[in-house]
Amino acid sequence: MKNGLLRLLVIDANDPINAEKKLSFSVTLSVGGQLISGELISRNEFYNHSQNVPLKHYIDAIEEEERKVSGEIKETPIDKINLIHLRNASYWVNGSKIPSTNGTNIIVNIDSVDAFNMGMLNNG
């Protein structure tokens, strides 16, 4: 299984107790040679952010369908976790942060991550 440690961080961020506390982990990811730096957060926190309201409609519909079919939303097995949700995220290009201010949310496919480290990149 690729990126097992990163998958464990996603599980931790989505644990109900940690999600209630809005626990986050600062990470920097290398994705196809592109650096992305931000705070790994829970799926619910990501979709509840005002920037993601259009996406939340679809997520709610998917979850409702799953409840109808199976009676509950099942926990995703570790090897089936496929998305990382980041807040205050930025792409880094030639040493510059894009966007230059915080507040952007980014979804990253976990299998696309080539390498990662704990902590966010900073200017200067």
TORVEX-327060 format. One record per residue (C-alpha): chain; x negated, y negated, z; residue number from 1; residue in one letter. Coordinates in nm, 3 decimals, always signed. Example, Ala and Ser with C-alpha at 12.3 -4.5 7.8 and 13.67 -1.06 7.14 Angstrom:
<pts>
<kette A, c1 -1.230, c2 +0.450, c3 +0.780, nr 1, rest a>
<kette A, c1 -1.367, c2 +0.106, c3 +0.714, nr 2, rest s>
</pts>
This chain:
<pts>
<kette A, c1 +0.000, c2 +0.000, c3 +0.000, nr 1, rest m>
<kette A, c1 -0.141, c2 -0.336, c3 -0.106, nr 2, rest k>
<kette A, c1 -0.162, c2 -0.626, c3 +0.143, nr 3, rest n>
<kette A, c1 -0.056, c2 -0.428, c3 +0.450, nr 4, rest g>
<kette A, c1 -0.175, c2 -0.694, c3 +0.697, nr 5, rest l>
<kette A, c1 +0.008, c2 -0.967, c3 +0.509, nr 6, rest l>
<kette A, c1 +0.323, c2 -0.752, c3 +0.512, nr 7, rest r>
<kette A, c1 +0.290, c2 -0.719, c3 +0.891, nr 8, rest l>
<kette A, c1 +0.277, c2 -1.100, c3 +0.921, nr 9, rest l>
<kette A, c1 +0.599, c2 -1.120, c3 +0.716, nr 10, rest v>
<kette A, c1 +0.761, c2 -0.866, c3 +0.951, nr 11, rest i>
<kette A, c1 +0.645, c2 -1.068, c3 +1.253, nr 12, rest d>
<kette A, c1 +0.780, c2 -1.395, c3 +1.112, nr 13, rest a>
<kette A, c1 +1.116, c2 -1.227, c3 +1.043, nr 14, rest n>
<kette A, c1 +1.147, c2 -1.055, c3 +1.381, nr 15, rest d>
<kette A, c1 +1.469, c2 -1.198, c3 +1.534, nr 16, rest p>
<kette A, c1 +1.296, c2 -1.326, c3 +1.850, nr 17, rest i>
<kette A, c1 +1.010, c2 -1.487, c3 +1.656, nr 18, rest n>
<kette A, c1 +1.247, c2 -1.628, c3 +1.392, nr 19, rest a>
<kette A, c1 +1.459, c2 -1.789, c3 +1.664, nr 20, rest e>
<kette A, c1 +1.143, c2 -1.956, c3 +1.797, nr 21, rest k>
<kette A, c1 +1.058, c2 -2.061, c3 +1.438, nr 22, rest k>
<kette A, c1 +0.723, c2 -1.885, c3 +1.462, nr 23, rest l>
<kette A, c1 +0.495, c2 -1.954, c3 +1.168, nr 24, rest s>
<kette A, c1 +0.150, c2 -1.847, c3 +1.055, nr 25, rest f>
<kette A, c1 -0.080, c2 -2.080, c3 +0.864, nr 26, rest s>
<kette A, c1 -0.223, c2 -1.895, c3 +0.564, nr 27, rest v>
<kette A, c1 -0.414, c2 -1.957, c3 +0.244, nr 28, rest t>
<kette A, c1 -0.347, c2 -1.719, c3 -0.044, nr 29, rest l>
<kette A, c1 -0.536, c2 -1.650, c3 -0.364, nr 30, rest s>
<kette A, c1 -0.280, c2 -1.565, c3 -0.632, nr 31, rest v>
<kette A, c1 -0.425, c2 -1.497, c3 -0.975, nr 32, rest g>
<kette A, c1 -0.713, c2 -1.733, c3 -0.897, nr 33, rest g>
<kette A, c1 -0.478, c2 -2.009, c3 -0.775, nr 34, rest q>
<kette A, c1 -0.508, c2 -2.115, c3 -0.411, nr 35, rest l>
<kette A, c1 -0.180, c2 -2.168, c3 -0.224, nr 36, rest i>
<kette A, c1 -0.187, c2 -2.286, c3 +0.136, nr 37, rest s>
<kette A, c1 +0.108, c2 -2.317, c3 +0.375, nr 38, rest g>
<kette A, c1 +0.295, c2 -2.186, c3 +0.676, nr 39, rest e>
<kette A, c1 +0.442, c2 -1.836, c3 +0.647, nr 40, rest l>
<kette A, c1 +0.796, c2 -1.854, c3 +0.790, nr 41, rest i>
<kette A, c1 +1.103, c2 -1.632, c3 +0.817, nr 42, rest s>
<kette A, c1 +1.324, c2 -1.571, c3 +0.518, nr 43, rest r>
<kette A, c1 +1.623, c2 -1.731, c3 +0.695, nr 44, rest n>
<kette A, c1 +1.432, c2 -2.046, c3 +0.788, nr 45, rest e>
<kette A, c1 +1.314, c2 -2.077, c3 +0.427, nr 46, rest f>
<kette A, c1 +1.664, c2 -2.050, c3 +0.278, nr 47, rest y>
<kette A, c1 +1.816, c2 -2.279, c3 +0.543, nr 48, rest n>
<kette A, c1 +1.580, c2 -2.562, c3 +0.444, nr 49, rest h>
<kette A, c1 +1.764, c2 -2.838, c3 +0.255, nr 50, rest s>
<kette A, c1 +1.530, c2 -2.797, c3 -0.043, nr 51, rest q>
<kette A, c1 +1.656, c2 -2.440, c3 -0.089, nr 52, rest n>
<kette A, c1 +2.034, c2 -2.488, c3 -0.058, nr 53, rest v>
<kette A, c1 +2.093, c2 -2.380, c3 -0.422, nr 54, rest p>
<kette A, c1 +1.904, c2 -2.055, c3 -0.357, nr 55, rest l>
<kette A, c1 +2.084, c2 -1.989, c3 -0.028, nr 56, rest k>
<kette A, c1 +2.416, c2 -1.953, c3 -0.211, nr 57, rest h>
<kette A, c1 +2.275, c2 -1.655, c3 -0.406, nr 58, rest y>
<kette A, c1 +2.107, c2 -1.501, c3 -0.102, nr 59, rest i>
<kette A, c1 +2.434, c2 -1.521, c3 +0.093, nr 60, rest d>
<kette A, c1 +2.619, c2 -1.351, c3 -0.195, nr 61, rest a>
<kette A, c1 +2.362, c2 -1.070, c3 -0.212, nr 62, rest i>
<kette A, c1 +2.381, c2 -1.016, c3 +0.165, nr 63, rest e>
<kette A, c1 +2.763, c2 -1.015, c3 +0.157, nr 64, rest e>
<kette A, c1 +2.761, c2 -0.749, c3 -0.113, nr 65, rest e>
<kette A, c1 +2.516, c2 -0.539, c3 +0.091, nr 66, rest e>
<kette A, c1 +2.746, c2 -0.567, c3 +0.396, nr 67, rest r>
<kette A, c1 +3.042, c2 -0.451, c3 +0.184, nr 68, rest k>
<kette A, c1 +2.851, c2 -0.153, c3 +0.044, nr 69, rest v>
<kette A, c1 +2.665, c2 -0.033, c3 +0.354, nr 70, rest s>
<kette A, c1 +2.839, c2 -0.212, c3 +0.642, nr 71, rest g>
<kette A, c1 +2.522, c2 -0.395, c3 +0.745, nr 72, rest e>
<kette A, c1 +2.206, c2 -0.554, c3 +0.617, nr 73, rest i>
<kette A, c1 +1.939, c2 -0.289, c3 +0.642, nr 74, rest k>
<kette A, c1 +1.585, c2 -0.363, c3 +0.754, nr 75, rest e>
<kette A, c1 +1.344, c2 -0.365, c3 +0.461, nr 76, rest t>
<kette A, c1 +1.075, c2 -0.094, c3 +0.486, nr 77, rest p>
<kette A, c1 +0.721, c2 -0.237, c3 +0.502, nr 78, rest i>
<kette A, c1 +0.628, c2 -0.104, c3 +0.158, nr 79, rest d>
<kette A, c1 +0.936, c2 -0.272, c3 +0.004, nr 80, rest k>
<kette A, c1 +0.861, c2 -0.623, c3 +0.137, nr 81, rest i>
<kette A, c1 +0.793, c2 -0.823, c3 -0.177, nr 82, rest n>
<kette A, c1 +0.817, c2 -1.194, c3 -0.093, nr 83, rest l>
<kette A, c1 +0.626, c2 -1.437, c3 +0.126, nr 84, rest i>
<kette A, c1 +0.812, c2 -1.756, c3 +0.224, nr 85, rest h>
<kette A, c1 +0.598, c2 -2.065, c3 +0.285, nr 86, rest l>
<kette A, c1 +0.684, c2 -2.414, c3 +0.410, nr 87, rest r>
<kette A, c1 +0.460, c2 -2.721, c3 +0.393, nr 88, rest n>
<kette A, c1 +0.292, c2 -2.540, c3 +0.109, nr 89, rest a>
<kette A, c1 +0.058, c2 -2.673, c3 -0.155, nr 90, rest s>
<kette A, c1 -0.127, c2 -2.556, c3 -0.461, nr 91, rest y>
<kette A, c1 -0.497, c2 -2.645, c3 -0.462, nr 92, rest w>
<kette A, c1 -0.646, c2 -2.750, c3 -0.796, nr 93, rest v>
<kette A, c1 -1.007, c2 -2.867, c3 -0.825, nr 94, rest n>
<kette A, c1 -1.013, c2 -2.949, c3 -0.453, nr 95, rest g>
<kette A, c1 -0.692, c2 -3.152, c3 -0.467, nr 96, rest s>
<kette A, c1 -0.369, c2 -3.067, c3 -0.287, nr 97, rest k>
<kette A, c1 -0.057, c2 -3.063, c3 -0.506, nr 98, rest i>
<kette A, c1 +0.177, c2 -3.204, c3 -0.391, nr 99, rest p>
<kette A, c1 -0.030, c2 -3.439, c3 -0.177, nr 100, rest s>
<kette A, c1 +0.233, c2 -3.450, c3 +0.100, nr 101, rest t>
<kette A, c1 +0.386, c2 -3.172, c3 +0.310, nr 102, rest n>
<kette A, c1 +0.739, c2 -3.049, c3 +0.271, nr 103, rest g>
<kette A, c1 +0.727, c2 -2.821, c3 -0.032, nr 104, rest t>
<kette A, c1 +0.852, c2 -2.464, c3 +0.005, nr 105, rest n>
<kette A, c1 +0.707, c2 -2.188, c3 -0.210, nr 106, rest i>
<kette A, c1 +0.795, c2 -1.819, c3 -0.256, nr 107, rest i>
<kette A, c1 +0.504, c2 -1.589, c3 -0.346, nr 108, rest v>
<kette A, c1 +0.526, c2 -1.229, c3 -0.463, nr 109, rest n>
<kette A, c1 +0.323, c2 -1.037, c3 -0.205, nr 110, rest i>
<kette A, c1 +0.184, c2 -0.795, c3 -0.465, nr 111, rest d>
<kette A, c1 +0.040, c2 -1.092, c3 -0.657, nr 112, rest s>
<kette A, c1 -0.185, c2 -1.191, c3 -0.366, nr 113, rest v>
<kette A, c1 -0.549, c2 -1.105, c3 -0.440, nr 114, rest d>
<kette A, c1 -0.688, c2 -1.229, c3 -0.107, nr 115, rest a>
<kette A, c1 -0.576, c2 -1.431, c3 +0.194, nr 116, rest f>
<kette A, c1 -0.708, c2 -1.588, c3 +0.510, nr 117, rest n>
<kette A, c1 -0.547, c2 -1.729, c3 +0.821, nr 118, rest m>
<kette A, c1 -0.536, c2 -2.107, c3 +0.832, nr 119, rest g>
<kette A, c1 -0.443, c2 -2.382, c3 +0.587, nr 120, rest m>
<kette A, c1 -0.672, c2 -2.582, c3 +0.363, nr 121, rest l>
<kette A, c1 -0.708, c2 -2.952, c3 +0.444, nr 122, rest n>
<kette A, c1 -0.835, c2 -3.251, c3 +0.247, nr 123, rest n>
<kette A, c1 -1.172, c2 -3.380, c3 +0.358, nr 124, rest g>
</pts>
